[in-house]
Amino acid sequence: MLVKVDAVLSKEEVCQCRRVLEAAPWVDGKVTAGAQSAIAKYNLQVPEDAPEARELGDLVLRALGRSATFYSAVLPLKVFPPLFNRYDAGMKFDAHVDNAIRFVTGASGRIRTDVSSTLFLSEPDEYDGGELVIQDTYGEQKIKFGRRRSRDLSRHQPSSRRTDHARLALASFFWTQSMVKDDGQRALLYGFDEAIRDARGKLGDEDAAVLALTATYHNLLRRWVEM
């Protein structure tokens, strides 16, 4: 299931992210790649323990907490601290699969990577190429936005046009452990929740059908949620 979540960050927050990233240190993106991904990964990344990464990571997490669409689609239990990457001209990330488990740097915790997310910080018309390419059940999809399942194959197309700051594609990426680990069940719940919100808008919160649908949704949550 691919879900586009619009306006996660305000324009002011995007400007703040870009301003901080302009002054941030950048290292080879392979530092957080697994054995297979390291062979395919050619980009730059802000170190996980850099103050800039922590500052902007907290900003992204606060923004996700405001997003009803993100919560409905992902049903988050744990979110890996957001990371930040950059693709300059010619950089790319060939086909790869994300690790199923991620260990949180500097902590004893770990998360299961049920959902992988990319939060774009550059406008699509600011660079050529650089699409996130997802290979799933329906073939290849090229996008400059979105959320993806960690088990899908993905890659980033090479970027080919420089900007004034020589930073073509800026993004935050992170993984989420969902309360509902089965992707099919999450998709059903997301569709169900969308239908309920539509019915509420047309019929009102006190309509008997809306109440019945809401009760069924929550009963399914109780059946499928793992805490």
CYANA upper distance limits for C-alpha pairs under 8 A (distance plus 0.5 A):
  1 MET  CA    148 ARG  CA      7.18
  1 MET  CA    149 ARG  CA      7.35
  1 MET  CA    183 ASP  CA      7.95
  1 MET  CA    187 ALA  CA      7.09
  2 LEU  CA    146 GLY  CA      6.91
  2 LEU  CA    147 ARG  CA      5.86
  2 LEU  CA    148 ARG  CA      5.87
  2 LEU  CA    149 ARG  CA      8.07
  3 VAL  CA     73 ALA  CA      7.90
  3 VAL  CA    146 GLY  CA      6.25
  3 VAL  CA    147 ARG  CA      5.93
  3 VAL  CA    148 ARG  CA      8.03
  4 LYS  CA    145 PHE  CA      6.95
  4 LYS  CA    146 GLY  CA      5.11
  4 LYS  CA    147 ARG  CA      6.94
  5 VAL  CA     69 THR  CA      6.87
  5 VAL  CA     70 PHE  CA      7.05
  5 VAL  CA    146 GLY  CA      7.36
  5 VAL  CA    147 ARG  CA      8.48
  8 VAL  CA     63 ALA  CA      6.50
  8 VAL  CA     64 LEU  CA      7.10
  8 VAL  CA     67 SER  CA      7.05
  9 LEU  CA     13 GLU  CA      6.18
  9 LEU  CA     14 VAL  CA      6.65
  9 LEU  CA     60 VAL  CA      8.03
  9 LEU  CA     63 ALA  CA      6.64
 10 SER  CA     14 VAL  CA      6.78
 11 LYS  CA     15 CYS  CA      6.75
 12 GLU  CA     16 GLN  CA      6.70
 13 GLU  CA     17 CYS  CA      6.67
 13 GLU  CA     59 LEU  CA      8.48
 14 VAL  CA     18 ARG  CA      6.74
 14 VAL  CA    121 LEU  CA      6.85
 15 CYS  CA     19 ARG  CA      6.55
 16 GLN  CA     20 VAL  CA      6.67
 17 CYS  CA     21 LEU  CA      6.55
 17 CYS  CA     56 LEU  CA      6.91
 17 CYS  CA    121 LEU  CA      8.20
 18 ARG  CA     22 GLU  CA      6.61
 18 ARG  CA    121 LEU  CA      7.79
 19 ARG  CA     23 ALA  CA      7.57
 20 VAL  CA     24 ALA  CA      6.75
 20 VAL  CA     52 GLU  CA      7.09
 21 LEU  CA     52 GLU  CA      7.71
 24 ALA  CA     46 VAL  CA      7.29
 24 ALA  CA     52 GLU  CA      6.70
 25 PRO  CA     46 VAL  CA      6.41
 25 PRO  CA     47 PRO  CA      7.83
 25 PRO  CA     50 ALA  CA      8.29
 26 TRP  CA     44 LEU  CA      6.42
 26 TRP  CA     45 GLN  CA      5.80
 26 TRP  CA     46 VAL  CA      5.29
 26 TRP  CA     47 PRO  CA      7.38
 27 VAL  CA     31 VAL  CA      8.36
 27 VAL  CA     44 LEU  CA      5.97
 27 VAL  CA     45 GLN  CA      5.85
 27 VAL  CA     46 VAL  CA      6.72
 27 VAL  CA     47 PRO  CA      7.15
 28 ASP  CA     42 TYR  CA      8.10
 28 ASP  CA     43 ASN  CA      6.87
 28 ASP  CA     44 LEU  CA      5.36
 28 ASP  CA     45 GLN  CA      6.64
 29 GLY  CA     33 ALA  CA      7.73
 29 GLY  CA     41 LYS  CA      7.26
 29 GLY  CA     42 TYR  CA      7.13
 29 GLY  CA     43 ASN  CA      5.67
 29 GLY  CA     44 LEU  CA      5.11
 29 GLY  CA     45 GLN  CA      5.37
 29 GLY  CA     85 ASN  CA      7.84
 30 LYS  CA     37 SER  CA      8.32
 30 LYS  CA     38 ALA  CA      5.67
 30 LYS  CA     41 LYS  CA      6.66
 30 LYS  CA     42 TYR  CA      7.89
 30 LYS  CA     43 ASN  CA      8.30
 33 ALA  CA     37 SER  CA      5.85
 33 ALA  CA     38 ALA  CA      5.52
 33 ALA  CA     41 LYS  CA      8.09
 34 GLY  CA     38 ALA  CA      6.31
 34 GLY  CA     98 ASP  CA      8.35
 34 GLY  CA     99 ASN  CA      7.34
 35 ALA  CA     39 ILE  CA      7.58
 36 GLN  CA     40 ALA  CA      7.63
 36 GLN  CA     96 HIS  CA      7.57
 37 SER  CA     41 LYS  CA      6.47
 37 SER  CA     96 HIS  CA      6.09
 37 SER  CA     97 VAL  CA      7.65
 37 SER  CA     98 ASP  CA      8.06
 40 ALA  CA     93 PHE  CA      6.07
 40 ALA  CA     94 ASP  CA      5.26
 40 ALA  CA     95 ALA  CA      7.30
 40 ALA  CA     96 HIS  CA      7.49
 41 LYS  CA     92 LYS  CA      7.12
 41 LYS  CA     93 PHE  CA      4.98
 41 LYS  CA     94 ASP  CA      6.87
 42 TYR  CA     91 MET  CA      5.93
 42 TYR  CA     92 LYS  CA      5.74
 42 TYR  CA     93 PHE  CA      6.14
 43 ASN  CA     85 ASN  CA      7.59
 43 ASN  CA     86 ARG  CA      6.65
 43 ASN  CA     87 TYR  CA      5.85
 43 ASN  CA     88 ASP  CA      7.87
 43 ASN  CA     91 MET  CA      6.06
 43 ASN  CA     92 LYS  CA      6.78
 43 ASN  CA     93 PHE  CA      7.62
 44 LEU  CA     85 ASN  CA      6.09
 44 LEU  CA     86 ARG  CA      5.67
 44 LEU  CA     87 TYR  CA      7.01
 45 GLN  CA     83 LEU  CA      8.17
 45 GLN  CA     84 PHE  CA      6.25
 45 GLN  CA     85 ASN  CA      4.73
 45 GLN  CA     86 ARG  CA      6.66
 46 VAL  CA     50 ALA  CA      7.40
 46 VAL  CA     52 GLU  CA      8.35
 46 VAL  CA     53 ALA  CA      6.94
 46 VAL  CA     83 LEU  CA      7.64
 46 VAL  CA     84 PHE  CA      6.19
 46 VAL  CA     85 ASN  CA      6.93
 47 PRO  CA     53 ALA  CA      7.52
 48 GLU  CA     53 ALA  CA      6.61
 48 GLU  CA     54 ARG  CA      8.04
 48 GLU  CA     83 LEU  CA      7.06
 48 GLU  CA    105 THR  CA      8.02
 49 ASP  CA     53 ALA  CA      7.29
 49 ASP  CA     54 ARG  CA      7.47
 49 ASP  CA    105 THR  CA      8.39
 50 ALA  CA     54 ARG  CA      7.04
 51 PRO  CA     55 GLU  CA      6.58
 52 GLU  CA     56 LEU  CA      6.61
 53 ALA  CA     57 GLY  CA      6.18
 53 ALA  CA     82 PRO  CA      8.11
 53 ALA  CA     83 LEU  CA      7.02
 53 ALA  CA     84 PHE  CA      7.47
 54 ARG  CA     58 ASP  CA      6.64
 54 ARG  CA     81 PRO  CA      8.37
 55 GLU  CA     59 LEU  CA      7.02
 56 LEU  CA     60 VAL  CA      6.71
 56 LEU  CA     82 PRO  CA      8.49
 57 GLY  CA     61 LEU  CA      6.72
 57 GLY  CA     81 PRO  CA      6.58
 57 GLY  CA     82 PRO  CA      5.40
 57 GLY  CA     83 LEU  CA      7.40
 58 ASP  CA     62 ARG  CA      6.69
 58 ASP  CA     81 PRO  CA      8.45
 59 LEU  CA     63 ALA  CA      6.80
 60 VAL  CA     64 LEU  CA      6.69
 60 VAL  CA     82 PRO  CA      7.68
 61 LEU  CA     65 GLY  CA      6.80
 61 LEU  CA     82 PRO  CA      8.20
 62 ARG  CA     66 ARG  CA      7.32
 63 ALA  CA     67 SER  CA      7.18
 64 LEU  CA     70 PHE  CA      7.17
 64 LEU  CA     71 TYR  CA      8.28
 65 GLY  CA     71 TYR  CA      8.16
 67 SER  CA     71 TYR  CA      6.90
 68 ALA  CA     72 SER  CA      6.53
 69 THR  CA     73 ALA  CA      6.54
 70 PHE  CA     74 VAL  CA      6.31
 70 PHE  CA     75 LEU  CA      8.12
 71 TYR  CA     75 LEU  CA      5.49
 71 TYR  CA     76 PRO  CA      6.89
 72 SER  CA    189 LEU  CA      8.38
 72 SER  CA    190 TYR  CA      6.24
 72 SER  CA    193 ASP  CA      7.53
 73 ALA  CA    186 ARG  CA      7.34
 73 ALA  CA    187 ALA  CA      7.72
 73 ALA  CA    189 LEU  CA      8.32
 73 ALA  CA    190 TYR  CA      5.67
 74 VAL  CA    115 VAL  CA      7.63
 74 VAL  CA    176 THR  CA      8.17
 74 VAL  CA    178 SER  CA      6.56
 74 VAL  CA    186 ARG  CA      7.64
 75 LEU  CA    178 SER  CA      5.88
 75 LEU  CA    179 MET  CA      6.25
 75 LEU  CA    180 VAL  CA      7.39
 75 LEU  CA    186 ARG  CA      8.33
 76 PRO  CA    176 THR  CA      6.71
 76 PRO  CA    177 GLN  CA      6.57
 76 PRO  CA    178 SER  CA      4.96
 76 PRO  CA    179 MET  CA      6.42
 77 LEU  CA    176 THR  CA      7.76
 77 LEU  CA    177 GLN  CA      6.07
 77 LEU  CA    178 SER  CA      5.56
 77 LEU  CA    179 MET  CA      5.72
 77 LEU  CA    227 MET  CA      7.88
 78 LYS  CA    111 ILE  CA      7.33
 78 LYS  CA    176 THR  CA      6.22
 78 LYS  CA    177 GLN  CA      5.59
 78 LYS  CA    178 SER  CA      7.44
 79 VAL  CA    111 ILE  CA      8.31
 79 VAL  CA    174 PHE  CA      7.79
 79 VAL  CA    175 TRP  CA      6.51
 79 VAL  CA    176 THR  CA      4.93
 79 VAL  CA    177 GLN  CA      6.87
 80 PHE  CA    102 ARG  CA      8.38
 80 PHE  CA    104 VAL  CA      7.47
 80 PHE  CA    111 ILE  CA      7.61
 80 PHE  CA    174 PHE  CA      6.27
 80 PHE  CA    175 TRP  CA      5.83
 80 PHE  CA    176 THR  CA      6.59
 81 PRO  CA    104 VAL  CA      8.12
 81 PRO  CA    174 PHE  CA      7.17
 82 PRO  CA    172 SER  CA      6.74
 82 PRO  CA    173 PHE  CA      6.26
 82 PRO  CA    174 PHE  CA      5.33
 82 PRO  CA    175 TRP  CA      8.37
 83 LEU  CA    172 SER  CA      5.94
 83 LEU  CA    173 PHE  CA      5.87
 83 LEU  CA    174 PHE  CA      6.70
 84 PHE  CA    170 LEU  CA      7.88
 84 PHE  CA    171 ALA  CA      6.23
 84 PHE  CA    172 SER  CA      4.84
 84 PHE  CA    173 PHE  CA      6.73
 85 ASN  CA    170 LEU  CA      6.47
 85 ASN  CA    171 ALA  CA      6.08
 85 ASN  CA    172 SER  CA      6.83
 85 ASN  CA    173 PHE  CA      8.13
 86 ARG  CA    167 ARG  CA      7.14
 86 ARG  CA    168 LEU  CA      7.63
 86 ARG  CA    169 ALA  CA      5.97
 86 ARG  CA    170 LEU  CA      5.21
 86 ARG  CA    171 ALA  CA      7.09
 87 TYR  CA     91 MET  CA      5.91
 87 TYR  CA     92 LYS  CA      7.40
 87 TYR  CA    130 GLY  CA      7.94
 87 TYR  CA    159 SER  CA      7.14
 87 TYR  CA    167 ARG  CA      7.15
 87 TYR  CA    168 LEU  CA      6.27
 87 TYR  CA    169 ALA  CA      5.58
 87 TYR  CA    170 LEU  CA      7.33
 88 ASP  CA    159 SER  CA      6.84
 88 ASP  CA    160 SER  CA      8.27
 88 ASP  CA    162 ARG  CA      7.65
 88 ASP  CA    166 ALA  CA      7.04
 88 ASP  CA    167 ARG  CA      5.99
 88 ASP  CA    168 LEU  CA      5.77
 88 ASP  CA    169 ALA  CA      7.49
 89 ALA  CA    158 PRO  CA      7.62
 89 ALA  CA    159 SER  CA      5.33
 89 ALA  CA    160 SER  CA      5.20
 89 ALA  CA    161 ARG  CA      6.44
 89 ALA  CA    162 ARG  CA      6.75
 89 ALA  CA    168 LEU  CA      7.45
 90 GLY  CA    158 PRO  CA      5.59
 90 GLY  CA    159 SER  CA      5.68
 90 GLY  CA    160 SER  CA      6.30
 91 MET  CA    158 PRO  CA      5.71
 91 MET  CA    159 SER  CA      6.49
 92 LYS  CA    130 GLY  CA      7.83
 92 LYS  CA    155 ARG  CA      8.05
 92 LYS  CA    156 HIS  CA      5.76
 92 LYS  CA    157 GLN  CA      6.05
 92 LYS  CA    158 PRO  CA      5.05
 92 LYS  CA    159 SER  CA      7.51
 93 PHE  CA    155 ARG  CA      5.60
 93 PHE  CA    156 HIS  CA      5.25
 93 PHE  CA    157 GLN  CA      7.49
 93 PHE  CA    158 PRO  CA      8.28
 94 ASP  CA    154 SER  CA      7.98
 94 ASP  CA    155 ARG  CA      5.21
 94 ASP  CA    156 HIS  CA      6.81
 94 ASP  CA    157 GLN  CA      8.16
 95 ALA  CA    153 LEU  CA      6.52
 95 ALA  CA    154 SER  CA      5.69
 95 ALA  CA    155 ARG  CA      5.09
 95 ALA  CA    156 HIS  CA      8.47
 96 HIS  CA    153 LEU  CA      6.02
 96 HIS  CA    154 SER  CA      6.22
 96 HIS  CA    155 ARG  CA      7.02
 97 VAL  CA    150 SER  CA      7.29
 97 VAL  CA    151 ARG  CA      6.58
 97 VAL  CA    152 ASP  CA      7.02
 97 VAL  CA    153 LEU  CA      5.76
 97 VAL  CA    154 SER  CA      7.28
 98 ASP  CA    113 THR  CA      8.45
 98 ASP  CA    150 SER  CA      6.11
 98 ASP  CA    151 ARG  CA      7.27
 99 ASN  CA    113 THR  CA      7.77
 99 ASN  CA    150 SER  CA      8.24
100 ALA  CA    112 ARG  CA      6.36
100 ALA  CA    113 THR  CA      5.80
100 ALA  CA    114 ASP  CA      8.07
100 ALA  CA    150 SER  CA      7.89
100 ALA  CA    151 ARG  CA      8.45
101 ILE  CA    110 ARG  CA      7.33
101 ILE  CA    111 ILE  CA      6.23
101 ILE  CA    112 ARG  CA      5.15
101 ILE  CA    113 THR  CA      6.25
102 ARG  CA    110 ARG  CA      6.06
102 ARG  CA    111 ILE  CA      5.97
102 ARG  CA    112 ARG  CA      7.05
102 ARG  CA    113 THR  CA      7.35
103 PHE  CA    107 ALA  CA      8.47
103 PHE  CA    108 SER  CA      8.17
103 PHE  CA    109 GLY  CA      6.78
103 PHE  CA    110 ARG  CA      4.79
103 PHE  CA    111 ILE  CA      7.11
104 VAL  CA    108 SER  CA      7.44
104 VAL  CA    109 GLY  CA      6.23
104 VAL  CA    110 ARG  CA      6.07
104 VAL  CA    111 ILE  CA      8.24
111 ILE  CA    176 THR  CA      7.93
111 ILE  CA    177 GLN  CA      6.39
112 ARG  CA    176 THR  CA      7.80
112 ARG  CA    177 GLN  CA      5.66
113 THR  CA    150 SER  CA      6.86
113 THR  CA    175 TRP  CA      5.89
113 THR  CA    176 THR  CA      6.08
113 THR  CA    177 GLN  CA      5.90
114 ASP  CA    149 ARG  CA      7.09
114 ASP  CA    150 SER  CA      6.57
114 ASP  CA    175 TRP  CA      7.68
114 ASP  CA    176 THR  CA      6.46
114 ASP  CA    177 GLN  CA      5.68
114 ASP  CA    178 SER  CA      6.66
114 ASP  CA    181 LYS  CA      6.65
114 ASP  CA    183 ASP  CA      8.31
115 VAL  CA    147 ARG  CA      7.99
115 VAL  CA    148 ARG  CA      6.75
115 VAL  CA    149 ARG  CA      5.44
115 VAL  CA    150 SER  CA      6.03
115 VAL  CA    175 TRP  CA      6.07
115 VAL  CA    176 THR  CA      5.63
115 VAL  CA    177 GLN  CA      7.17
115 VAL  CA    178 SER  CA      7.80
116 SER  CA    147 ARG  CA      6.64
116 SER  CA    148 ARG  CA      5.73
116 SER  CA    149 ARG  CA      6.12
116 SER  CA    150 SER  CA      5.74
116 SER  CA    173 PHE  CA      8.01
116 SER  CA    174 PHE  CA      6.54
116 SER  CA    175 TRP  CA      5.03
116 SER  CA    176 THR  CA      7.01
117 SER  CA    146 GLY  CA      7.38
117 SER  CA    147 ARG  CA      5.06
117 SER  CA    148 ARG  CA      6.60
117 SER  CA    173 PHE  CA      6.10
117 SER  CA    174 PHE  CA      5.98
117 SER  CA    175 TRP  CA      6.58
117 SER  CA    176 THR  CA      8.45
118 THR  CA    145 PHE  CA      7.50
118 THR  CA    146 GLY  CA      6.71
118 THR  CA    147 ARG  CA      6.59
118 THR  CA    171 ALA  CA      7.19
118 THR  CA    172 SER  CA      6.38
118 THR  CA    173 PHE  CA      5.06
118 THR  CA    174 PHE  CA      7.35
119 LEU  CA    145 PHE  CA      7.57
119 LEU  CA    146 GLY  CA      7.94
119 LEU  CA    171 ALA  CA      6.01
119 LEU  CA    172 SER  CA      5.48
119 LEU  CA    173 PHE  CA      6.61
120 PHE  CA    144 LYS  CA      7.80
120 PHE  CA    145 PHE  CA      6.90
120 PHE  CA    169 ALA  CA      8.37
120 PHE  CA    170 LEU  CA      6.93
120 PHE  CA    171 ALA  CA      4.95
120 PHE  CA    172 SER  CA      6.98
121 LEU  CA    169 ALA  CA      7.99
121 LEU  CA    170 LEU  CA      5.69
121 LEU  CA    171 ALA  CA      5.46
121 LEU  CA    172 SER  CA      7.77
122 SER  CA    126 GLU  CA      7.11
122 SER  CA    168 LEU  CA      8.08
122 SER  CA    169 ALA  CA      6.21
122 SER  CA    170 LEU  CA      5.97
122 SER  CA    171 ALA  CA      7.57
123 GLU  CA    127 TYR  CA      8.34
124 PRO  CA    128 ASP  CA      8.48
124 PRO  CA    144 LYS  CA      7.01
126 GLU  CA    163 THR  CA      7.60
126 GLU  CA    168 LEU  CA      7.35
126 GLU  CA    169 ALA  CA      8.40
127 TYR  CA    159 SER  CA      7.44
127 TYR  CA    160 SER  CA      7.66
127 TYR  CA    161 ARG  CA      6.05
127 TYR  CA    162 ARG  CA      7.51
127 TYR  CA    163 THR  CA      7.84
127 TYR  CA    168 LEU  CA      5.87
127 TYR  CA    169 ALA  CA      7.24
128 ASP  CA    159 SER  CA      6.26
128 ASP  CA    160 SER  CA      5.96
128 ASP  CA    161 ARG  CA      6.06
129 GLY  CA    157 GLN  CA      6.26
129 GLY  CA    158 PRO  CA      6.29
129 GLY  CA    159 SER  CA      5.16
129 GLY  CA    160 SER  CA      6.68
130 GLY  CA    144 LYS  CA      8.26
130 GLY  CA    156 HIS  CA      6.13
130 GLY  CA    157 GLN  CA      5.07
130 GLY  CA    158 PRO  CA      5.84
130 GLY  CA    159 SER  CA      5.19
130 GLY  CA    160 SER  CA      8.45
130 GLY  CA    169 ALA  CA      7.32
131 GLU  CA    142 LYS  CA      6.26
131 GLU  CA    143 ILE  CA      5.86
131 GLU  CA    144 LYS  CA      5.75
131 GLU  CA    156 HIS  CA      6.08
131 GLU  CA    157 GLN  CA      5.82
132 LEU  CA    142 LYS  CA      6.23
132 LEU  CA    143 ILE  CA      5.70
132 LEU  CA    144 LYS  CA      6.43
132 LEU  CA    145 PHE  CA      8.17
132 LEU  CA    154 SER  CA      7.49
132 LEU  CA    155 ARG  CA      6.43
132 LEU  CA    156 HIS  CA      5.21
132 LEU  CA    157 GLN  CA      7.19
133 VAL  CA    140 GLU  CA      6.99
133 VAL  CA    141 GLN  CA      6.02
133 VAL  CA    142 LYS  CA      4.97
133 VAL  CA    143 ILE  CA      6.82
133 VAL  CA    154 SER  CA      5.92
133 VAL  CA    155 ARG  CA      5.68
133 VAL  CA    156 HIS  CA      6.42
133 VAL  CA    157 GLN  CA      7.61
134 ILE  CA    139 GLY  CA      8.39
134 ILE  CA    140 GLU  CA      6.01
134 ILE  CA    141 GLN  CA      5.62
134 ILE  CA    142 LYS  CA      7.00
134 ILE  CA    143 ILE  CA      8.48
134 ILE  CA    148 ARG  CA      8.32
134 ILE  CA    152 ASP  CA      7.27
134 ILE  CA    153 LEU  CA      6.52
134 ILE  CA    154 SER  CA      5.03
134 ILE  CA    155 ARG  CA      7.29
135 GLN  CA    139 GLY  CA      5.83
135 GLN  CA    140 GLU  CA      4.96
135 GLN  CA    141 GLN  CA      6.97
135 GLN  CA    152 ASP  CA      6.70
135 GLN  CA    153 LEU  CA      5.69
135 GLN  CA    154 SER  CA      6.49
136 ASP  CA    140 GLU  CA      7.11
136 ASP  CA    152 ASP  CA      6.18
136 ASP  CA    153 LEU  CA      7.36
148 ARG  CA    152 ASP  CA      7.74
149 ARG  CA    183 ASP  CA      8.31
159 SER  CA    168 LEU  CA      7.45
159 SER  CA    169 ALA  CA      8.26
161 ARG  CA    168 LEU  CA      7.38
162 ARG  CA    166 ALA  CA      5.58
162 ARG  CA    167 ARG  CA      7.20
162 ARG  CA    168 LEU  CA      6.35
163 THR  CA    167 ARG  CA      6.57
163 THR  CA    168 LEU  CA      6.54
177 GLN  CA    181 LYS  CA      7.85
179 MET  CA    225 VAL  CA      5.63
179 MET  CA    226 GLU  CA      5.72
179 MET  CA    227 MET  CA      6.61
180 VAL  CA    185 GLN  CA      7.61
180 VAL  CA    186 ARG  CA      6.72
180 VAL  CA    224 TRP  CA      6.51
180 VAL  CA    225 VAL  CA      5.50
180 VAL  CA    226 GLU  CA      6.77
181 LYS  CA    186 ARG  CA      8.09
181 LYS  CA    226 GLU  CA      8.37
182 ASP  CA    186 ARG  CA      6.82
183 ASP  CA    187 ALA  CA      6.65
184 GLY  CA    188 LEU  CA      6.83
185 GLN  CA    189 LEU  CA      6.72
185 GLN  CA    224 TRP  CA      8.31
186 ARG  CA    190 TYR  CA      6.55
187 ALA  CA    191 GLY  CA      6.70
188 LEU  CA    192 PHE  CA      6.53
189 LEU  CA    193 ASP  CA      6.49
189 LEU  CA    217 TYR  CA      7.57
189 LEU  CA    220 LEU  CA      8.49
189 LEU  CA    221 LEU  CA      8.49
190 TYR  CA    194 GLU  CA      6.72
191 GLY  CA    195 ALA  CA      6.78
192 PHE  CA    196 ILE  CA      6.76
192 PHE  CA    217 TYR  CA      7.49
193 ASP  CA    197 ARG  CA      6.72
193 ASP  CA    217 TYR  CA      7.86
194 GLU  CA    198 ASP  CA      6.73
195 ALA  CA    199 ALA  CA      6.64
196 ILE  CA    200 ARG  CA      6.54
196 ILE  CA    210 VAL  CA      7.05
196 ILE  CA    213 LEU  CA      7.18
196 ILE  CA    214 THR  CA      7.30
197 ARG  CA    201 GLY  CA      6.78
198 ASP  CA    202 LYS  CA      6.96
199 ALA  CA    203 LEU  CA      6.18
199 ALA  CA    204 GLY  CA      7.80
199 ALA  CA    210 VAL  CA      6.90
200 ARG  CA    204 GLY  CA      5.11
200 ARG  CA    205 ASP  CA      5.79
200 ARG  CA    207 ASP  CA      8.41
200 ARG  CA    210 VAL  CA      6.84
201 GLY  CA    205 ASP  CA      8.46
203 LEU  CA    207 ASP  CA      6.51
203 LEU  CA    210 VAL  CA      8.00
204 GLY  CA    210 VAL  CA      8.13
205 ASP  CA    210 VAL  CA      6.97
205 ASP  CA    211 LEU  CA      7.67
206 GLU  CA    210 VAL  CA      7.53
206 GLU  CA    211 LEU  CA      7.17
207 ASP  CA    211 LEU  CA      6.80
208 ALA  CA    212 ALA  CA      6.66
209 ALA  CA    213 LEU  CA      6.64
210 VAL  CA    214 THR  CA      6.59
211 LEU  CA    215 ALA  CA      6.62
212 ALA  CA    216 THR  CA      6.79
213 LEU  CA    217 TYR  CA      6.69
214 THR  CA    218 HIS  CA      6.83
215 ALA  CA    219 ASN  CA      6.67
216 THR  CA    220 LEU  CA      6.73
217 TYR  CA    221 LEU  CA      6.85
218 HIS  CA    222 ARG  CA      6.74
219 ASN  CA    223 ARG  CA      6.83
220 LEU  CA    224 TRP  CA      6.68
221 LEU  CA    225 VAL  CA      5.98
